Amino acid sequence: MSGGVLDKAARQAVERRLTNLHKFYDDRQQAAKTDQELAAVMLDRARAIAKNAEKAGDPSKWYLLAQYLDAWCNQNGG
């Protein structure tokens, strides 16, 4: 096999995984019946992104998420 074929297959696998992940969270968002449920889905999604980035060698997403949440708390009386 040539490197190009493997690269294409790997790229397709990543695209398929991202498509499936997007559908998973989109379905959960659509199923949320309350704003509280929707917020929980979005927090789960953000945590999954940070966890996957950490596994890939980029732990900085956790700090970035913490900064966003801190800003939200400060803007909303927390």
C-alpha positions, 0 to 999 in steps of 0.5 A: 500500500502506498502512503497516500492510500493510508492517509486517505483512509485515515482521513476518511476515518477521522471525518466519519468519526467527527460526523458521527460525533456531531450527529450524536450531540445534535440528536441530544440537543434536539432531544433536550426538553428544558434549558437545563437539559440543553446546558447539560448536553453542551457541558458534556460536549465541551468536556468531551472536546477537552478530554479528546484534545488532552488524549491527543496531547493538548491539555490546554483545552481544559484551561480554556474551558475553565476560562469560558466558564469563569467568564460566564459565572462572573457575567451572571452573578457568580 
